[in-house]
């Protein structure tokens, strides 16, 4: 995982309990293994899920699952808010961005970790969580690294399951890393209400193998314009497709 960027502290911003594990888990575990402090801000309790409803009150169940999963991932602090699941996009982005600002200050975060702009799965809640994180990050001039899936993985899932995954082509990917799935899988197991009857999750992990890809949404050291992106300063890039560092990372067993 040496091609993940260096950071003094990382804040992951996500919409639902399990996003931190199903999507961001490999990266959070890698940062923790490196000794980088990590924190998670989750904006909803995920109570609109159709999974796990027979287990009881999802409001309580999913909060407990998140806490257990965070321990498995080595996350130092978790903040779980109670915005409406499935309607996060109707909440003012500026309001949600304020929560990101407060969480980032508490974590002394130097890097935000989020889902890709399309929400990866296409979920509007995922997209809104990322928008809120980016809005704060642009103002604070913090880098934002987004977890993504490759185009062929998304296309296969969409064909097999009728899902709406938004994949990225090689030229859109900034980081390609070899992921140690052990801690991530332990965290996923903690989300029993959502993981046990979830063939899309397990098929995605099968397709990905031990490979995870990421994109810069706000680049470190960039000269930013109104859109929040810009030219990246030398030496701040993750390993990129076609680079010697990328080839070395891909070659690891």
C-alpha positions in Angstrom: 0.0 0.0 0.0 3.0 2.3 -0.3 1.4 4.2 -3.1 -1.3 5.7 -0.9 -0.4 9.3 -0.1 1.3 10.3 3.1 -1.0 12.1 5.6 -0.7 13.2 9.2 -4.3 12.3 9.8 -7.2 11.1 7.6 -10.9 11.8 7.9 -13.3 9.5 5.9 -16.6 11.1 5.1 -19.4 8.7 4.1 -23.2 8.5 4.0 -24.0 5.1 5.6 -22.7 2.7 8.2 -20.8 0.1 6.1 -19.5 2.6 3.6 -16.4 2.9 5.7 -15.9 -0.9 5.4 -17.4 -2.0 2.1 -15.8 0.8 0.2 -13.1 2.6 2.2 -12.1 -0.3 4.4 -8.9 -1.3 2.6 -7.6 2.3 2.6 -8.5 3.0 6.2 -6.9 -0.2 7.3 -3.8 0.6 5.3 -3.5 4.1 6.8 -4.0 2.7 10.3 -1.3 0.0 9.7 1.1 2.8 8.7 0.4 4.5 12.0 -1.7 7.3 10.5 -4.6 8.4 12.8 -8.0 7.9 11.1 -11.5 9.1 11.9 -14.9 8.5 10.2 -17.8 10.9 9.8 -21.0 9.0 8.8 -24.0 11.2 7.9 -26.9 8.8 8.3 -27.8 5.7 10.3 -28.7 3.8 7.1 -32.2 2.9 8.3 -33.7 2.9 4.7 -31.9 -0.2 3.9 -34.0 -3.2 2.7 -31.4 -5.5 4.2 -31.4 -6.7 7.8 -34.9 -5.5 8.6 -35.8 -8.8 10.3 -33.0 -8.3 12.8 -34.7 -5.5 14.7 -34.3 -1.7 14.9 -31.8 -0.8 12.2 -31.1 2.5 13.8 -29.5 0.8 16.8 -28.2 -2.3 14.9 -26.3 -0.3 12.3 -24.8 2.1 14.9 -23.4 -0.8 16.8 -22.1 -2.5 13.6 -20.3 0.7 12.6 -18.6 1.0 16.0 -17.5 -2.6 15.8 -16.2 -2.3 12.2 -14.3 0.9 13.1 -12.4 -1.0 15.8 -11.5 -3.7 13.3 -10.2 -1.0 10.9 -8.2 0.8 13.6 -10.3 3.9 13.3 -9.6 6.2 16.2 -12.9 8.2 16.3 -16.3 7.7 14.7 -19.1 10.3 14.5 -22.5 9.1 13.4 -25.1 11.7 12.5 -28.8 11.1 11.9 -29.7 12.8 8.6 -32.4 10.9 6.7 -31.1 7.9 4.8 -32.1 8.1 1.1 -32.7 11.8 1.3 -29.3 13.1 2.0 -29.2 14.9 -1.3 -32.1 17.1 -0.1 -30.1 18.4 2.7 -28.2 21.7 2.2 -24.6 20.9 1.1 -23.4 23.9 3.1 -25.0 22.4 6.3 -23.4 19.0 5.8 -20.1 20.7 4.9 -20.2 22.3 8.3 -20.2 18.9 10.0 -17.2 17.9 7.9 -15.4 21.1 9.0 -16.0 20.3 12.7 -15.0 16.6 12.3 -11.9 17.6 10.3 -10.9 20.1 13.1 -11.4 17.4 15.8 -9.3 14.9 13.8 -6.7 17.5 12.7 -7.2 16.0 9.3 -4.7 16.6 6.5 -6.5 14.4 4.0 -10.2 13.6 3.3 -11.1 10.2 2.1 -14.5 9.8 0.2 -16.4 7.9 -2.4 -15.9 8.9 -6.1 -18.1 11.7 -7.5 -20.6 9.3 -9.0 -21.1 7.7 -5.6 -19.4 4.5 -7.0 -22.8 2.7 -6.8 -24.7 5.7 -8.2 -26.4 6.3 -4.8 -27.4 9.9 -4.4 -26.5 9.8 -0.7 -22.9 8.8 -1.5 -22.7 11.7 -4.0 -24.0 14.2 -1.5 -21.5 13.1 1.2 -18.7 13.6 -1.3 -20.0 17.0 -2.4 -20.1 18.1 1.3 -16.6 17.0 1.9 -15.3 18.7 -1.3 -17.1 22.0 -0.4 -15.3 22.1 2.9 -12.0 20.9 1.4 -11.9 23.6 -1.2 -12.4 26.3 1.4 -9.8 24.7 3.7 -7.4 23.8 0.9 -7.3 20.2 1.9 -6.7 17.3 -0.5 -9.5 14.9 -1.2 -8.8 11.3 -2.3 -11.8 9.3 -3.7 -12.2 5.6 -3.7 -13.3 4.4 -7.2 -13.9 1.2 -9.1 -12.5 0.4 -12.5 -14.6 0.6 -15.6 -14.5 -3.2 -16.3 -15.6 -4.0 -12.7 -18.5 -1.6 -12.9 -19.6 -2.9 -16.3 -19.5 -6.5 -15.1 -21.6 -5.7 -12.0 -24.1 -3.6 -14.0 -24.5 -6.4 -16.5 -24.9 -9.2 -13.9 -27.0 -7.4 -11.4 -28.6 -4.5 -13.2 -26.8 -2.1 -10.8 -25.7 1.5 -11.5 -22.0 1.4 -10.7 -20.0 4.3 -12.2 -16.5 3.0 -13.2 -13.4 4.8 -14.2 -11.1 4.3 -17.1 -7.3 3.9 -16.7 -6.7 7.5 -17.6 -9.0 8.7 -14.9 -7.3 6.8 -12.1 -4.5 8.4 -10.0 -3.7 5.5 -7.6 -3.6 1.8 -8.1 -2.6 -0.2 -5.0 -2.4 -3.7 -3.8 -4.8 -4.1 -0.9 -4.5 -6.3 2.2 -8.1 -7.4 2.6 -7.8 -9.1 6.0 -8.8 -6.2 8.2 -11.4 -5.0 5.7 -13.1 -8.4 5.6 -13.1 -8.5 9.4 -14.8 -5.1 9.4 -17.3 -6.2 6.7 -18.3 -9.1 8.9 -19.2 -6.7 11.6 -21.9 -5.3 9.3 -23.8 -8.6 9.4 -27.2 -7.0 8.7 -25.9 -5.7 5.4 -23.2 -8.2 4.3 -24.8 -11.6 4.7 -27.4 -11.2 1.9 -25.4 -9.0 -0.4 -24.2 -10.8 -3.5 -23.2 -7.5 -5.2 -20.7 -6.8 -2.5 -19.0 -10.2 -2.6 -19.0 -10.2 -6.4 -17.4 -6.8 -6.5 -14.6 -7.9 -4.1 -14.1 -11.0 -6.2 -13.7 -8.9 -9.3 -11.4 -6.4 -7.7 -9.1 -9.1 -6.1 -6.5 -7.3 -4.1 -6.6 -4.2 -6.3 -8.0 -0.8 -5.2 -8.0 2.4 -7.3 -8.4 6.0 -6.2 -8.7 9.4 -7.8 -7.8 12.9 -6.6 -10.8 15.2 -6.4 -8.9 18.0 -4.7 -5.2 17.5 -5.4 -2.6 18.2 -2.8 -0.6 21.4 -3.5 -2.8 22.3 -6.4 -3.4 25.8 -7.7 -7.2 25.7 -7.5 -9.6 27.8 -9.5 -13.4 28.2 -8.8 -14.0 24.5 -9.7 -11.7 23.3 -7.0 -9.2 21.4 -9.1 -6.0 22.5 -10.6 -2.4 21.6 -11.5 -0.8 19.4 -9.0 2.5 20.3 -7.3 5.5 18.0 -8.1 6.0 15.1 -5.8 2.5 14.9 -4.5 1.0 12.4 -6.9 0.0 8.9 -6.1 1.3 6.2 -8.4 -0.2 6.6 -11.8 -0.9 4.3 -14.7 2.1 4.1 -16.9 4.6 5.3 -14.3 7.4 3.1 -13.0 6.0 3.4 -9.5 2.6 2.1 -10.7 4.3 -0.8 -12.5 6.2 -1.7 -9.3 3.0 -1.6 -7.3 1.2 -3.8 -9.7 4.0 -6.3 -9.6 3.8 -7.0 -5.9 2.4 -10.4 -5.0 
